[in-house]
């Protein structure tokens, strides 16, 4: 889980190209959720909450730091199911948008190469490319 988190946050921080497997997306979401919960607890214990929503300073900074990687992995996940990254904006449609994105995030990715790149599950993709002519 930590390896997936490091891959998304540090190696693919703002990479909106290519595809992300379900495991990459969900391990990042799980690790990020756990870190957020821990930081919220630290904020409450330290008394560093502010505003009407009682948001903590540390957890707010963390949320800002992972905003771009979260969007990037979401876009790559959409690419894996053959959708444009712009579909991530569907989240702004109340209730239905969140449900649709959840369904897409849980859907198995396209097999083989699609318009957004090679299948990240296919370890032997290079073997399939042998003998083909690239233009």
N, C-alpha and C positions, 0 to 999 in steps of 0.2 A: 504494500500500500504506500509506504513512504517513497519507494522508487518511482511510482506513478506520479505522486505529488511533486517530487523534485523534477521529474521530466516535464510536467505541465508548467510549473511555476518558473523554473530556472532555465530549462532548455528551449521551451516553446512559449516564452512569456507573451509575445505578441505575434505569434505565427497563426495567421488566419487561412493559410493554404494547407491543402492535404486533408487527410481524414483521421478521425479519432475513433478507436474502438470503444465499445460500450464500457469495457473494463477501465480504460483510461479515464473516461468521463466520470464514471461512478466512483472510482477510487479517489479521484480528485475531490468530488463532491463530499464523500464520506470524510476524508481527512480534513477538508476545509470546515465542514460542519463540526467535527470534534474540536478542532482548534478554536473555532468561534465560541463554542460552549465553554471551554476552559478559560478563554480570555474574558468572557462575560462574568464568570465566577470570580476571576481575579479582580475585575473592575468593581464588582459588588463588595468584595471583601476590603479592597483598598478605598472604597468610597469615592471612586473617580467617575461616578455617573453624573450626567448633566441633562438638562432639557426636560421637556414634557414626557418624552418617551423613556427617560432614564437610561439613555445610551451611555456606554462607557467609552472613555477616551481610547484605551488600548484596543478594544474590539472595533471601534470605529476606524482607527488607523489601519488595522488589519483588513477590514472590509475594503477600504480604499486601495490597499496594496494588491489584493487579489481580484479586483474588479476586472482589469484588463485580461489577466489569464483566464478568468471565468468566462468572459465573453468569447475569447479565442478558442477555448476547448469546446464551448457550446457550438460555435460556428463549424469547427472541424467535425463535431459529432453529427451536425446536420448534413455536412458534406458526405459523411459515410453512408447516410440513408438516401443520398441522391438529391437532397434539397439545397437550395441556395442558402448562404449564410444570412441573407436578409430575412429569412423566416424567423430568426431569433426575435425580431420585432413583434411577432405575433403575441408575445407575452403581454403586450399592452392592451389586448382585448380581455376584458374582465372574465375571469373563471375559465371560459372556453380556451383562451390562449394558453394558459398554464397547463390545462389538461392536454391540449394538442401537443405542446412541447414535451410533456412527460411521456406521452405515447411515442413520439419520435425518438426520444432519448432511450426508450426501452426496446425499440425496434432493432432487429438485427440489420447490420449494414449490408449494402449491396455486395454480392459476390463478384470477384474479379474487379478489373479496372472500371471506374466510372468517370464521369466528366471532371471529377475533382482529384483524381489520382489513383494509384494502385491500391489494391485491397491490403489494409494493414495486417490482416490475419494471415495472408498468404506469404509464408516464409520463403517459398520457392518461386516467387514471381519472376526473378531474373531468369530462371530456367525456361519459363514459358516465353520469354522474349528472345531466346536464342533463335537465330535464323530469320527473324522478322526485320523488315526494312523500315528504318525510321526516316521520316521526311522532315 
